[in-house]
Amino acid sequence: MGLLYFAGGLLTVLLVGIQPTMRPLLYTLALLALPYTVFSIYYQARVLRQWCPLCLGVQAVLIAEAIIAVTQLSPLPTTAPPI
């Protein structure tokens, strides 16, 4: 599953250079991956009771992507544009 996520992200990044309108999609997907990081850290800490360095590295990348997404996403307009 992680391979598909990162391969899709790479493909999207390659397409962003051609079509910048896809950037919000990439940011949204990064934010949607955040619940997985919480689950993974919980699972390692409470269920497995051991830490996987590779898994923690992946979680760090996902969190970094989410931070970038939050800083780059523009807020939704609150008022309708004039006609």
N, C-alpha and C positions, 0 to 999 in steps of 0.2 A: 504494500500500500504506500509506503514512504517513497519507493522508487517512482511510482506513478505520480505522486504529488510533486516531487522535485522535477521529474521529466516534464510534466505539464507546466510547471513554473518556468522552466528553462525555455520551453517552446513559446510560452507567452512573452517572456522577456525578449526573445528573438523577434517576435512579431511586433512588439511595442515600438521598435525602431521604424517599422514600416507603417504601423497604424497606432498612434498614441491613444486613441479612444479606448483601447483595451486595458489601459493602466488601472482604471477603477476596478475592473474585474479581478486583476491580480491582487490588488489591495484587499478586496472583499474576501477572496479565497484565503489570504493570509490571516485575516481576522477570524474566519470560520474554522481555521485549524487550531485556534487557541484552546478550545475545550479538550482536544486530544492531549495537549501538553499537561494539563492539570491531571487528566486520567493517568497518563504515563508516569508522572512523578508519584502520584498516589499509589499506583500499582507496584512500582519498584520499592517504595518505602514501606508499605503496609502488607502487601500480599507476598511478594518475593523476598522481602527483607534483605535485598542486596542491590547494589547500584551497578548499572551498565554504563561505562564511560561513553560508548558510542551512542547509546540512547540519549544520554544527557546532552551530548553534543548536538544531536538532532533537535532536541527540545530547545536548546539555546538558539539555534538557527531559526526555528519557528517563532520564538519569542522576539528575536531581532527583526524578523520580517513583519511581525505584527506592530512593533514599535514604529518601524518605518512607515507602515500603512497608516497608522493613526496620525502621524505627523504630515503625511502627504494627501490624505483624503480631504476634499473640500466639503464644508458643511452644506447640507441641503438648503435651498432657498426657503426663506420663511414667508416671503411675500411674493405675490404674483407679479410678473413683469408688466409694465404698462402696455396697453394695447395701442 
